[in-house]
Amino acid sequence: MLALTKKMEYALIAISYLAERSSRMVSAREIAAAFEMPVALVMNILKTLHHCGLLKSTRGMKGGYRLCEELGKISMHRLIELIEGPVRLTECSPAECESHDPVACKVRHCPISKPIQTLHVRLIGYLKGVRLSDLIPAMRPADGEAECVRAAMSVSPSAGGGAAP
C-alpha cells in the first residue's frame, strides 16, 4: 500500500497550523497539544524543517517557529524528501541502478523494471507539481476545530501509520 507516514502527516499538520498563525511564533508544544501528537516527534520535524530553511526559529519564552517560505514554493516532493528521504516505489529504484552496484540494483534482471521506472518518474513528476498551497487550505482547521481534526485522525482506517484516503 502506498501511503504517507505518520511523520509526513504530522509535518503537514504542523505546516498548516503555522500557516494559519503566520503573524506569530508558534511552539512545538503548542502544535503537539492542539492535535495530541507526540511532542518529541513534532520537535524533530520542526527542527528538520528549520535546518532546511522552511521555518524560522527563535529561542526563549516567546520563541517558536514561523514559516519563512511561501507554501506555493514548496512541492510535496520536496517536503517528502526533507522528512523521509528519497521517494522510492521499490527497494531497487532508478537511483540505486545509477550507482551500477549489482547488489543494490536487481533491475537489469527484473521483468517489471521498465514499467516501475516509468511509474516512478510519473509519481515524482506529480509530487513535484503539487504545492503545499494546493493542500493546506483544505486541511487548515479554524481555531477551535483541532478537536475535529484529532477525531478524524483517530478514526483513520490505516492503523499501520498510513494516511486515511
C-alpha positions in Angstrom: 0.0 0.0 0.0 1.3 3.4 -0.9 0.6 5.9 2.0 2.0 8.8 3.8 3.7 8.1 7.1 2.6 9.5 10.4 5.7 11.7 10.3 4.5 13.2 7.0 1.0 13.6 8.3 2.4 15.4 11.4 4.6 17.6 9.2 1.6 18.7 7.0 -0.5 19.4 10.2 2.3 21.4 11.7 2.8 23.4 8.5 -0.9 24.0 8.3 -1.0 25.2 11.9 2.0 27.5 11.3 0.4 28.9 8.1 -2.8 29.8 9.9 -0.8 31.5 12.6 1.7 33.3 10.4 1.5 36.5 12.4 3.2 35.0 15.5 5.8 32.4 16.6 4.3 29.0 17.5 6.0 26.5 19.8 6.3 22.8 19.0 4.5 22.1 22.3 1.5 24.2 21.2 1.2 22.3 17.9 1.6 18.9 19.6 -1.0 19.8 22.2 -3.5 21.1 19.7 -3.6 17.8 17.8 -2.4 15.3 20.5 0.8 14.5 18.7 4.0 13.3 20.4 5.9 16.5 21.4 9.3 14.9 20.7 8.3 13.9 17.1 6.9 17.4 16.4 10.1 19.0 17.7 12.2 16.8 15.4 10.0 17.6 12.4 10.2 21.3 13.1 13.9 21.2 13.7 14.4 19.4 10.3 12.2 22.0 8.5 14.2 24.8 10.2 17.5 23.3 9.2 16.3 23.0 5.6 15.2 26.7 5.5 11.5 26.3 5.5 11.0 27.6 9.0 12.5 30.4 11.1 13.0 29.7 14.8 13.5 31.9 17.8 14.6 30.7 21.2 13.3 31.9 24.5 10.0 32.4 26.3 8.2 33.9 23.3 10.2 31.7 20.9 8.9 29.2 18.5 8.7 28.6 14.8 7.3 30.5 11.8 7.1 29.7 8.1 9.7 31.6 6.1 8.9 30.2 2.7 5.7 30.6 0.8 3.6 27.4 0.6 3.3 27.9 -3.2 7.1 27.5 -3.5 7.2 24.1 -1.6 6.4 21.0 -3.5 5.0 17.8 -1.9 8.1 16.0 -3.4 10.5 18.4 -1.6 8.7 18.0 1.7 8.7 14.2 1.5 12.4 14.2 0.7 13.1 16.6 3.6 11.1 14.5 6.1 11.5 10.9 4.8 14.4 10.9 2.3 14.2 9.9 -1.4 10.8 8.8 -2.8 11.1 5.1 -3.8 8.4 2.7 -5.0 10.6 -0.4 -4.7 13.8 -1.3 -2.9 15.5 -1.2 -6.3 14.7 2.3 -7.5 16.3 4.0 -10.5 18.6 5.9 -8.1 20.3 2.7 -7.0 20.7 1.5 -10.5 22.6 4.6 -11.4 25.2 3.6 -8.9 25.8 0.4 -11.0 26.1 -1.6 -7.9 25.0 -5.2 -8.8 24.0 -5.9 -5.2 21.8 -2.7 -4.9 20.4 -3.0 -8.4 18.5 -6.0 -9.5 16.6 -4.1 -12.2 18.7 -5.5 -15.1 17.1 -8.9 -14.5 13.7 -7.8 -13.3 10.8 -8.2 -15.8 8.8 -5.2 -14.4 11.7 -2.8 -14.1 10.7 -0.6 -17.1 7.1 -0.2 -16.0 8.1 0.5 -12.4 10.7 3.1 -13.6 8.0 4.8 -15.7 5.6 4.8 -12.8 8.4 6.2 -10.5 9.1 9.0 -12.9 5.4 9.9 -13.3 4.9 9.8 -9.5 7.9 12.1 -8.9 6.6 14.5 -11.6 3.2 14.6 -10.0 4.6 15.2 -6.5 6.8 18.0 -7.8 3.7 19.6 -9.3 1.7 19.5 -6.1 2.4 22.6 -4.0 1.7 22.8 -0.3 -0.6 25.8 -1.1 -2.7 23.3 -3.0 -3.2 21.1 0.1 -3.1 23.4 3.1 -6.3 25.4 2.6 -8.3 22.2 2.5 -6.5 20.9 5.7 -6.4 24.1 7.8 -8.6 23.9 10.9 -10.0 27.2 12.2 -9.3 28.0 15.8 -11.3 25.5 17.9 -11.6 22.9 15.2 -8.5 21.0 16.3 -10.8 18.6 18.1 -12.5 17.7 14.7 -9.1 17.0 13.1 -8.0 14.9 16.1 -11.2 12.9 15.9 -10.8 12.3 12.1 -7.2 11.2 12.7 -8.2 8.7 15.3 -10.8 7.1 13.0 -8.2 6.5 10.3 -8.7 3.0 8.8 -4.9 2.5 8.4 -3.6 1.6 11.8 -0.2 0.9 10.3 0.8 4.6 10.2 -0.5 5.5 6.7 -2.8 8.3 5.8 -6.5 7.9 5.5 -7.9 8.0 2.0 
